Amino acid sequence: MSNGDVSTVLRDGSDEREQVDRLDQKDNFTIPVAERVLRLPPYLFGKINEIKYKKRRAGVDIIDLGMGNPTDPPDPQIVEKLCEAVQDPRNHRYSASAGILNLRREVAVQYDRRHGVKLDPHTEVIATIGSKEGFSHMCLAMLGPGDTCIVPAPSFPIHVYSPALASANVLQIDVTKPDFFLSEISHICDTLYPKPKIVIVNFPHNPSSTTIEKDFYVDLVRLAKKYQFYVLSDFAYADIFYDGYVPPSFLAVPGAKEVGVEFTTMSKGYNMAGWRIGYCVGNKEMVKALATIKGYYDYGIFQAIQIASIIALRHAEHARLAMSAEYQMRRDVLVNGLRKGGWEIDPPRAGMFVWAKIPQYWREKMGSIDLAMKLLEEAAVAASPGRGFGPSGEDYLRLAIVENEQRLKQAVRQINRCLKVEPAVQT
Ligand SMILES: Cc1ncc(COP(=O)(O)O)c(C=O)c1O
């Protein structure tokens, strides 16, 4: 009946037998997906994204401050280089998984110039498919069952779920008071057995916009050496800073390279979020472990993107700085506008977010998820509810300053109109 070709078998089988086989499969085929997938909590932004999508389809103009996803284009010379590189037939093959050497060299040059950090491009720099990919695969490379990881709270979800997906335990520490964060690390290391293996830091912090000075990292490196843990520094917002503040690199502290790595990205400062390119630099052994994992999982970033990124790093500093100045102006528009509506907000010194404490009147009435829903439904403004970043974010909304000045002013008007309360009850 069969010559071994599946299509021949199907053609020759009776319709009824096929039907029964299909029913059988539907009823009995209950093999679960992996435990690590089942352990993931429901996606808290799912409902909001669904409403946002429906409203947009219905023609509503949503002002989207929900995600740190830049709306401005990259500098033209970066795009031109990409177009040129795409025309070159040599750039369409699989690329080097760790990134082409010229790109890794350029990253090392920039780290030296901007942060005074010397890196060996052969062993201490690796290109990643966005910093999120690098970060999560580094967790897979370094963590396993029984390991513990310290994470800042409130938490950028990947900081919690990458260790969790690597089967590690997660301990969250309030990051909004950096001195407390350090003292809690000491306390945990003194009392917990086995001690944490990794501490994750992320300054400027998403979502809380907390920043630190270099001294913080001096203390962190001392603790890492004393208690023997590794540090993962997520430096995604290295390029966006205000009022003369410059966020320090963790690696700029003597000895940091012995205890950790740092992740940076082209997504934010260079408006290249969709291109998916970032870097992991620092400790040789950790970079090597990440390279090993990546060697199995991917074939590297499209080479044309890597070539255009060299041009971005080398020649687009003016655009990066101009973008930072633009974000500062937008921050002022949003913070000043919301303050007029009764919000008490500390203006961030860096990053792309305003972490806005919800006015007391509304805090007492509803949680951050319901408030974000209300703003989406009634003010046509999308914001991220603080609860999406863990319980400690409950009293906040996170607003990304990714829309232009006019649209931010419009957003402020719509938010303030929607949440207007009688002066007698406003606090
Ligand atoms: C703290 C933080 N780390 C990492 C990322 C991911 O950036 P990338 O586009 O480089 O993957 C983001 C993006 O929002 C972020 O906020």
The ligand as a MOL file (V3000), in Angstrom:
LIG
                    3D

  0  0  0     0  0            999 V3000
M  V30 BEGIN CTAB
M  V30 COUNTS 16 16 0 0 0
M  V30 BEGIN ATOM
M  V30 1 C 16.3530 47.5690 31.8580 0
M  V30 2 C 16.2640 47.0520 30.4830 0
M  V30 3 N 17.1300 46.1010 30.1020 0
M  V30 4 C 17.0930 45.5770 28.8770 0
M  V30 5 C 16.1600 45.9850 27.9480 0
M  V30 6 C 16.1340 45.3200 26.6190 0
M  V30 7 O 16.7820 46.0540 25.6610 0
M  V30 8 P 17.2050 45.4120 24.2640 0
M  V30 9 O 16.3550 46.0760 23.2420 0
M  V30 10 O 18.6460 45.7360 24.1140 0
M  V30 11 O 16.9680 43.9420 24.3270 0
M  V30 12 C 15.2280 46.9620 28.2900 0
M  V30 13 C 14.1940 47.3630 27.3260 0
M  V30 14 O 13.1880 47.9460 27.6190 0
M  V30 15 C 15.2810 47.5050 29.5920 0
M  V30 16 O 14.4120 48.4250 29.9910 0
M  V30 END ATOM
M  V30 BEGIN BOND
M  V30 1 1 1 2
M  V30 2 1 2 3
M  V30 3 2 2 15
M  V30 4 2 3 4
M  V30 5 1 4 5
M  V30 6 1 5 6
M  V30 7 2 5 12
M  V30 8 1 6 7
M  V30 9 1 7 8
M  V30 10 2 8 9
M  V30 11 1 8 10
M  V30 12 1 8 11
M  V30 13 1 12 13
M  V30 14 1 12 15
M  V30 15 2 13 14
M  V30 16 1 15 16
M  V30 END BOND
M  V30 END CTAB
M  END
